[in-house]
């Protein structure tokens, strides 16, 4: 288990316990949240608690709680080692004003849903920020329980709370109806160039 680090002269402590100094990056405790739990919608949290679920920020320890398995519902994940997972987590945690990944857990603390909002800083709209919702996934055995809706609501809340002027996402036409129910509307066409 990694230990929480303390800042030294010339280093900075972020709000989630990551100590950074230039390009150096030190690790956080395995149960430290990726971002402040205060950014999660109280209404979403309460509605999930009523039906036996919890919602919280991603943690390093989620490597062992089904996070990657949950993502496999969405796309190819590969087989990252725990070391590789921890390194990616620590990178994201060191930039805790950009990456907001949350998870929904069942009563056994297994991750059964996840989603992310990434904050893009712009020069337009008075140096505005845009939230990009990504990687919405719900365990196949948990679908149909409105967990996807709660994830979107929670991520939209995070984006608004951190100061984004809008929140956008890409989806397939087959999923458009779901996102309309979540309050989103068609606003263009997605283009992609894969490498």
Residue, then its C-alpha position, 0 to 999 in steps of 0.5 A: x500500500x502506498x503511503x500519503x506523501x507530505x510536501x517538502x520545500x518547493x513542492x505542492x500538495x493538491x487537494x487529493x494528497x498528491x505531492x508534485x514538484x515539477x515533473x516529479x510525481x509521488x503516490x497517494x494512499x490506495x484509498x485516497x479519492x481522485x478528487x474531492x467527494x464534495x463535488x458529487x451531487x448530494x441528490x444523486x448520492x441520496x437516490x443511489x443510497x436508497x437502492x443500496x449503491x454508493x457513488x464516489x471518486x475513483x481510488x487506486x484500490x479500485x484496481x481490485x474492486x472491479x473497475x477495469x472489468x466494468x470498463x470492459x463492458x464498454x470497450x477493450x481494456x487490455x490487461x494492465x498490471x497493478x503497477x501500470x494502473x497505479x502509475x496512470x492513477x497517480x498521473x491523473x491525481x497529480x492533475x486533479x483539476x482535469x480528471x474526474x472519474x467516479x464509480x458506483x459500487x454495490x453493497x459488496x463494494x464492487x464497482x458496477x458503474x463508472x464514468x469520467x468528465x475531463x475538463x478542457x481549458x479554452x481561450x474562447x468564452x472568456x477563458x472558459x472550460x468545457x466538460x467532456x463526458x467519457x467512458x460511461x459503463x455499467x456492469x451487464x448485470x446491473x443495467x436497467x437500474x438507472x445507474x447510467x442516468x445517475x452517472x451522467x447526472x453526477x458527472x454533469x454536476x461535477x462539470x458545473x461545480x468546477x466552472x464549465x460553461x457546457x458539458x459535451x459527449x459523443x455517443x452512437x445514434x443507438x444511445x441518443x435517446x438515453x442521453x436526451x433523457x439525461x438532458x443532452x441534445x444533438x449539437x453536431x456530428x462526431x468525427x474520428x481519426x483512429x491510430 
